[in-house]
Amino acid sequence: MDLLILVFVLLVSASSAHEDAFVGVNIGTELSDMPSPTQVVALLKAQQIHHVRLFDTDREMLLALANTGIRVIVSVPNDQLLGIGQSNATAANWVSHNILAHVPATNITSIAVGSEVLTTLPNAASILVSAMEFIHSALVASGLDSQIKVSTPHSSLIIQFSFPPSHAFFNYSWVPVMVPLLKFLQSTGSFFMLNVYPYYNYRQSNGWPSKGDSSDPGATLDNANTYNSNLIRHVLNTTGTPKHPGIAINTYIYELYNEDLRSGPILEKNWGLFDANGVPVYSLHLTGSGTLLSNDTTNQTFCVAKEGADRKLVQAALDWACGPGKVDCSPLLQGNPCYEPDTVVAHASYAFDAYYHRMAMAEGTCNFNGVATITTKDPSHRPCIFPGSHGRNVNFINGTLLAPSSNSTTSGCHSEYFYSNIFMSSLIVLWGAAFL
């Protein structure tokens, strides 16, 4: 695969700065060879994924998730929204059939009422809050309101001027809906959900799925790997946001599987971490971030010189790595294993990778003023074995000078998240395509 398309769903909980952050996945089902619910749950267990989001309330999937402890977000499909929003009885029946029939065996923690209703079904906007209130009332009647929260995911189109994120604000035309909606979220201790697609913002800003066509040159495996890995590290380190540092940002990656039946361009079919057989599309690089996704056990990522980079800049970076960077460049000397091919790019790639792994693949250690990039393809060649080959682990050396970099010290997520200063105790941001 040349291109990697990844979408993220972030759950940002601002209710407590002391909660442990987690990473979960969305589970789409538009596959020609969709695994059975039992197979899906087996993959979740094997990958130690403890949080999932479903786009419906599929009975067999909810039964398969029973007694696993996996925390589940379920969804009210848009085509059921009108009936629920107009009838308390209909909402109560929906909760009885889709929620009460499965709890407590299945650990349902949230209900997403509709999806992007304001922008895709504007005629239903007037009943959206009512639908949420009726669902919540049914949960209250069943004594489940403290366990199961109710919200609705919004499209990022309700945000005006979404790039850069720090300049974003709500489209004022939705104030008549947003004000009562935010009041509801505050009164119930729930979350504000927002679908954000950084990849598309990146393209529009002249700015990641696992595969795309010629119009999506940024959708590559390496880009998605780098973005996903840095985003997950950002979440699990409880870095928070510029406005709310230390707040747990709980992330749902979109999505578990590549969905070959999805309509639209190639990239729309390639947001998954795995194919239908449970084979990883690529191995996430998550050094130091715990046991999330066991396909990361090899840690096999490498730092190499970018193709087409300015030769003088590459030479300067090579000189730095072998000098102040304290890389052992003796394998590059004539007669030694990594002398051939005798090119600046080849020698720099070895030196960059040696430095990168000496620094335990820490953020910002594969930049070298923009002439280096991270790759999952092993650049080793006989007899030259690169330091990162075979997942070799190198201890981080505190106090060692970092390699020169551009303005950013990481190729990961620097996005600010959208917060409202009124009504909310918590926020859910649903991330779309990956953005380096």
Secondary structure as GFF3:
##gff-version 3
##sequence-region A 1 436
A	DSSP	beta_strand	7	12	.	.	.	ID=ss1
A	DSSP	beta_strand	23	27	.	.	.	ID=ss2
A	DSSP	alpha_helix	37	46	.	.	.	ID=ss3
A	DSSP	beta_strand	51	54	.	.	.	ID=ss4
A	DSSP	alpha_helix	59	64	.	.	.	ID=ss5
A	DSSP	beta_strand	71	76	.	.	.	ID=ss6
A	DSSP	three_ten_helix	78	80	.	.	.	ID=ss7
A	DSSP	alpha_helix	81	86	.	.	.	ID=ss8
A	DSSP	alpha_helix	88	95	.	.	.	ID=ss9
A	DSSP	pi_helix	96	100	.	.	.	ID=ss10
A	DSSP	beta_strand	107	113	.	.	.	ID=ss11
A	DSSP	alpha_helix	117	120	.	.	.	ID=ss12
A	DSSP	three_ten_helix	122	124	.	.	.	ID=ss13
A	DSSP	alpha_helix	125	141	.	.	.	ID=ss14
A	DSSP	beta_strand	149	151	.	.	.	ID=ss15
A	DSSP	beta_strand	153	154	.	.	.	ID=ss16
A	DSSP	three_ten_helix	156	158	.	.	.	ID=ss17
A	DSSP	beta_strand	159	160	.	.	.	ID=ss18
A	DSSP	three_ten_helix	165	167	.	.	.	ID=ss19
A	DSSP	beta_strand	169	170	.	.	.	ID=ss20
A	DSSP	three_ten_helix	172	174	.	.	.	ID=ss21
A	DSSP	alpha_helix	175	188	.	.	.	ID=ss22
A	DSSP	beta_strand	193	196	.	.	.	ID=ss23
A	DSSP	alpha_helix	198	204	.	.	.	ID=ss24
A	DSSP	alpha_helix	221	236	.	.	.	ID=ss25
A	DSSP	beta_strand	249	254	.	.	.	ID=ss26
A	DSSP	three_ten_helix	266	269	.	.	.	ID=ss27
A	DSSP	three_ten_helix	294	296	.	.	.	ID=ss28
A	DSSP	beta_strand	302	305	.	.	.	ID=ss29
A	DSSP	alpha_helix	311	322	.	.	.	ID=ss30
A	DSSP	three_ten_helix	330	332	.	.	.	ID=ss31
A	DSSP	alpha_helix	344	358	.	.	.	ID=ss32
A	DSSP	beta_strand	372	375	.	.	.	ID=ss33
A	DSSP	three_ten_helix	389	391	.	.	.	ID=ss34
A	DSSP	beta_strand	428	431	.	.	.	ID=ss35
###
